[in-house]
Amino acid sequence: MRSAVRVVPKNILAEILEAKRAEIDRARAEHPLSELEARARAAPRPRGMTDALRRGDGQPVRFIAEIKRASPSAGPIRPGADPAEIAREYAAAGAAAISILTDARFFDGRLEFVPAVSAAVSVPLLRKDFLLDPHQVVESRAHAADAVLLIAAALGPAQLGELLDETRRWGMDALVEVHDEAEAERAAAAGADLIGVNHRDLGTFAIDMELTARIAPLLPAGAVVVAESGIQTAEDVVRLGQAGAHAVLVGERLMRAPSPGAALIELAGRPGQGTA
């Protein structure tokens, strides 16, 4: 039986960003920057995500496997899932990197998931959240994130440049996410070298699986391109690789499966391989 279609607000991104600004204010009060910087300096050295995702001619598409317990569009996906347990499955199945949703209100995530996963696996970790302020970058490094997501639709040019600079200051990578040609040009102008093409419009949550093919040719030579959202089959992965993607980011498709690791192996076109 098909699940009921969830009604998503017309512009969920605006609602999320409004909530996130209040959250940042609380975080500043609870955890001063000096405290976070001390913890960030003591954290393990960042694991390079850009290099882990880059592929040469003839090499298979890399995978960023995502730990995603819920979303505004899908509702609960895997309530109560243990992030470290899921991460170990992903790593055993060949994930090149792991993305961790840390937004609590809309995605049932927690910032504390990041250090727990970092202790469980050795692949690079992406903190996936809505970053608007350098305080969140330092907060990410203090919790052992190796990379952060920067969403072009949520950031003006000056903000994007500031957050990229702060990310580099801590030796981290930034996955700069774009949703159209104009955002892609802005990401390139800011010097982004790891660029995610999100097939899902964050305002309406509509999916356009042809977006990577349109945007990849516009990106700088040498940029590592990550295709995101709507990926359901091994054929999707092959097509996106042919369109110029070095890697794909997949969450819901894996998290709904009885075994997320086995689902990753299937999506990678390697059926029959064990995860042990």
Beta strands, then each sheet from edge to edge (+ up, - down):
strand 1: 62-67
strand 2: 70-71
strand 3: 75-76
strand 4: 97-101
strand 5: 125-128
strand 6: 147-151
strand 7: 173-178
strand 8: 194-198
strand 9: 224-228
strand 10: 247-250
sheet 1: 1+ 4+ 5+ 6+ 7+ 8+ 9+ 10+ 1+
sheet 2: 2+ 3-
end
